[in-house]
Amino acid sequence: MAITGRTALLAALGALAVGLLLPGWNGILLVEGILLFGILCDLALAAPVRKLHFTRSGETSVRLGETAEVALTVTNPSRRPLRARLRDAWPPSSWYPGTEVDASRHRLAIPPAERRRVTTTLHPTRRGDRHAERVTVRSYGPLGLAARQGSHRVPWTLRVLPPFHSRKHLPSRLARLRELDGRTSVLIRGQGTEFDSLREYIPGDDTRSIDWRATARRATVAVRAWRPERDRHILIVLDTGRTAAGRVGDAPRLDAAMDAALLLAVLAGRAGDRVDLLAYDRRVRASVQGRAARDMLPALVNAMAPLEAELVEPDARGLVATVLQRATQRSLVVFLTGLDAAPMEEGLLPVLPQLTHRHEVLIASVADPRIEEMAEGRGSVDAVYAAAAADQARAERRRVAQRLSRHNITVVDAPPADIAPALADAYLALKAAGRL
């Protein structure tokens, strides 16, 4: 409010004087005049709102599903004590539904020339950047009959990162990776790409791995143990087009694809491979290149956090051209995209041969578990029709996967809960087969 304490006090005195001087005044007018006088005096004694100073501190990032605390320091520079209620406004997705009122509102009592700190606890329900809105303060007088109110902009940004639920699958995949690397007593049978050591022959070993010269120098048959090559290049490509926006279960396909990409990236980084990320639909939406292993995961989650699927058809030719530009040496190119027949046959399939003759290509797709449920339905006429539609959808996906396999492309098609470990297993299988 623009009214000052002196103006309010003069107005109160004037109102009371007018009430007393009016002809025919009575007790009711006197009571009303005294009440008005008290209200205006209360307003005059309330601390001013516009002069308050605000600063923020606290967390700037949080994983989806966790809580973050952002502190707001309020300084009262006036000569009157501040008795106030404060609302620290954030977007609705910053809290669980129904908890915003309790989490964003605070009571303040700040003596003159002092400061106090209040903490707002946020529990975001969506990925991305959450920006603080206005801070609204209602300053009351000593009687609580009247208040001044004003708003201030105190900027702050909280980045909500992907949750990385698939981290729980990492220990088991790292154990298999150690087997591939020969760092445990269990050695993988078969050919890798780099010679590691000699060991005693075990029934079932490939006879082509026998080292006859070493066998001639010892009393037992010796075989060569191989390990996968290190320092391979992995390029993870996230499709952020129309199909990524479809919801599978409680989240968009894009979120499940991100979770799978994070598990693959961490696993490949532990294997000594270099991992880059590209998010693309009709243009580059996010990119991570040339990061060291220790910096890779923070860089990936920060790049993925603000990504949202765009309701457009991806530009397949532009995507392949961008991939070829970034992957100058032989690499494993992992596409996290859909297996829907029409988008795949009209978009990516015609241009994939440009990649397959230079790179190893893997396509991973998030399947809808609802399709499997529909395929089992037989209880009614509607359920039978739904089951027929589900069977047709599954057949189309299998047909697309078969066409991709004929181009020597590895295909992973799994529901959201299984896509991350399935993709990690496919990566380990390629590494064990010496295809990286």
Disulfide bonds with the S-S distance in Angstrom:
none
